[in-house]
Amino acid sequence: MGLKDKIETGEFVVLAEMEPPKGVDVSEMLSNAKRVKEGVDAYVVPEMSNAVMRMSSLGGAMVLQNEDLPTVFQVCCRDRNRLAIQGDLLAAHALGINTVMAVGGEDPSFGDHHQARSVYDLDLFELIKTVNRLNQGKDMAGIELAGAPDFLIGSTTEAGAKGKSTEMEVEEMMKRVEAGARFLVTSPVFDLTLLEPYKKRIDFGKVAVIPTVMLLKSLGMARYMVRNLPHIHIPEAVIDRIGRAPDKVRECVQIAGDMARELKNQGYSGVYLSTIGWEHKLPEIIEGI
């Protein structure tokens, strides 16, 4: 059963983030993906996350798709105008990619090409509507397409982010759903109590809410995030658990697996596994699910 069917029927799905290389050697990406193909429903290929130049999401997705590994093409508002975005979407579908994830994209000041100029011809809401319009057989100019795509559309939500207004974020989520999104991936979550207000307000039959489980690589990384990323809440109990562990990397992997399993037990639509370049740790996390 494919990703679209699983989401439509409410089955728990596992999405794994698979960073494309900063170069043309895709051997490691392919090796990591193939190791977990039995436990993953689709691989999400980020579009230059954190504004760091890498192989494009479309290119990386095609590399995986050519190996019969189902992919999610991430489409970013930051880098392309409406002409290029629509062209890439049509190309992706013609090449067998039928799931897209619309994202805003981080500002280039976060990345490694600080002189790059952002485009943002479309905002996130407009991008979702554009993909949905292509699905209906017309481009943004209203011109009929010679064959329409049939994309499963996903996007992001800040549900679970610390300090967010639940009511306002639920309203934003529903706007994305009305525009055509069928699944929404949250910000990284380490405290499931932050998601409970959304669980009470969102109908999972209308939209699949897929929390992000991010792999902490070290105690230092966890402490850095606490100090510098106020929107992400890492409970003190998690910090203490890593600090007490003799093998801190193994404990971080265990924490990610425990979190993913708990999301499944609590009835969420799925889990988005983000290992930030440590895709070789995915087998251990998935085993925890």
N, C-alpha and C positions, 0 to 999 in steps of 0.2 A: 504494500500500500504506500502510495507516494505522500509527500508532505501535504499537498492540497487536500487529499482525501482524509488524512489523519486530522487536519485542522477542522475540516467540515464535520467530521463525526465526533469531535471532541476528545480524540485520543492524545495522550501525552507525547510531545515531540521533543527531540533533542537536536538543537542546532549547535554546531561547533564553528567557532571563528577560526579561519585559516588564513593567516597573513601571507600574501604573495611576497616573493623575494625582492630585495633591492638589487636587482640585476636580472639575468636571464636563466640562471641555474634553478630549475624548478624541482630538482630531484628530491630535496628534503621536504618540500611541501607535499609532493605526491606520496612520499614514503609515510609521512605522518598521517595523511588522510586515509591511506589504504589500511593502516593499522587499526583504525577504528570504524571502518565502513559498516560493520555489522551492528554497531551501536549508535550510529548517527543517522538522522533522517535527512539532513542537508548541511552543506558547508557554506557558511557565510564568508564571502571574500570582501574584506573591508576596502573602501576606496581611500587609500592614503590616510589612514587613521592618524590622528594627532598632526595632520598636515605634513607628514614625513613622506618624501617622494619614494614611491615603490612602483612595481608593476601595477597597472590598472586593475580594477576589480573585474572589468570585462575580460581582460586578458587572462587573469588568474582563474576566473570562473570557467573559461573555455578550456584551459589546461586540464582542470578537474573533470569537466563535462566530457571531454574526449576519452577519459578513462572510465566512463559510466559512473561517475561519482556526482550525485545530485547537488546542484549549487544554487546559491542565492546571490544574485547580482546586486551589489550595493550601488545605488545611484545618489550622487552627492550634489547638493545645490551650489556648493562653493566654486566648482571648477569649470562648469560649462554653461553656455547659454542655452536657450530653449531649442534652437536648431540642433545643436550637438547632442543634447540630452535625448531628444526624440529619435534622432538617427541612431544613437547607440542602443536605445531600447528596441527599435525595430530589428537591428542587427542581432542583438542578443536572442530575441525570440526566434528569428530565422535559423539561428545556430543551435537551437534546442534548449535554451535557458528560459524557463517559464515562471520563475519566482524572482521578484525584485523587492528590495528594501530601500525605501526613501529615507535619506538622512540629510541633516543640514550641513555638517562638516565643520571641523574646528578652524579657527582663523589661522592663516599662514604664520602669524607671529609665534605660534606654538611649535612650529616645525623646523625643518632644516633649510628652507628656502625663504628667508624673511623678506626678500624683495618681490616675492610672488604677489600678484594682485588677485583678490577674490572677485568672483563674478556675481553670484547670487542674483541672476536674472529672474529666477523663480524662488519663492520661499517654499518651505516644506509643505504647507497646505496646497499650494499651487502645483507642486511637483506630483503629489498624490493624485490630484484631480487630472493632471496631464496623462499619467499612466492609465487611469480609469477611462479617460476619453479615447485613448488609443485602443483600449479594449473594446470600445463601442464602435470602432471603425473610422474615427476621424482624428485628424491632427489638430493642433491648437488654432490653426487658421480656419478650421471647419471643413477642410477638404477631405473627401472620401479616400480611404486607404485601399490599396490593391491587396486586400487580405489583412484582417485585423488580428492582433496578438490576443492571447488569453492569459494574461499574467495573474498570478496570485500576488497580491500587493501587501507588503508589510511596511512598518515604519517604527518610530521610536516614541517613547514616552518617558517623562521624568517621574512617573509614579514610583514611590519608594525613596525618592530623594529627600534628604533631611531639610526641613524648613519650607517645603512646598505646601501651598494651600490645596488640600484635597479637592475641594469643590471646583477650584479653577482648573486643576489638572484633569479632573474627570471631564469637564467641559471641553478642554482641548482634545482629550482622547476621543470624545464623541464626534468632534469635528473631523478628525482624521478618519473615523469609521464612516461617516456620512460622505466623505470625499472618495472613499473606495478601499481603505485599508482593512484587511481581514485579520492581521495579527500585529501586535505592538510589543516591541522589546523594551524592557525597562532599563533604567540606570543600574549600575552594579549594586546589589543588595547583600548586606551582611546581617541585617536584622529584619526578620520576616514580620515583626509587629508593625513595621512602617508600611507594609503592603495591605494589612488587614482592612483599613478603611476603604481601600479601592475594591477589595474582594467583595465587600458588602454592597457596593454601588454599581459595579460593572457586571453586565450579563455576559458570561463567557460563551454563551451561545451566539452572540452577535460579533464578538471579537475575541481572539485568542490572546491572552495576556501572558507573555513569556518573560519571566524575570531573568536578569543577567547574573550569573555566578562568575565572579572574577577570581582567578587564582592569585593569591598573595604569594610572592616568591620568597619573602623573608620577613623577619621581624622589623627590619629597617624600613621596608616598603610599607608595611602596615602603619608604622608610626609616622612616616612621611605623609601618607594619605590622611591620617587624622589631623595633622598639623596644617596641611595645605589644600585639602579638598573638603571644605566644610559641608558640601551638599551630600557627601558620602559618609554614612555613619557606620563605624566599625565598633561594636560593643567592646568594652574593656575586657569582658570574659574571653573574647577571641584573641585579643592581644596577650592576655595572660597565658592562654593555652599554648600559643606559639612560643612564648618566652620560656615556659617550663619544659618544653619538649626537647629531648636530647638531639633528635633529628628534625630540625625546624622545617626543612623543605618537605619532608615526608608528612609532617603535621599539617602544613599548608595545603597539600594535596588532599589529605584526609578531610580537612575542613570543607573544602570545595565539594568533595563527594558527599559529605553529610548534608550540606546545604541543598544540593541537587536532589538528593533522595527525599528530604523533608518537603521540598516544593511539590514533588510528585505525590507524596502522602497527603498533602493538604489540598490537592485537587486543582492545582494551577495547570494551565494549558501546556506547559513545557518548560524547558530551561535552555538558556543561551550560554554556552560555555566560552568564556574569554580567558585565554591563557597568556596573552600578551607576548607571543613569540615562543612560549614553552609548549608548543603543540605536542611534543614528545611525552608530555605528562597526561595527555588526554585519556589514554587507556586506563590509567589508575583512577582517574576521576569518574569515568563512565562505569567502571566496575563497582564504584560506590553506589551508583543509582540502581 
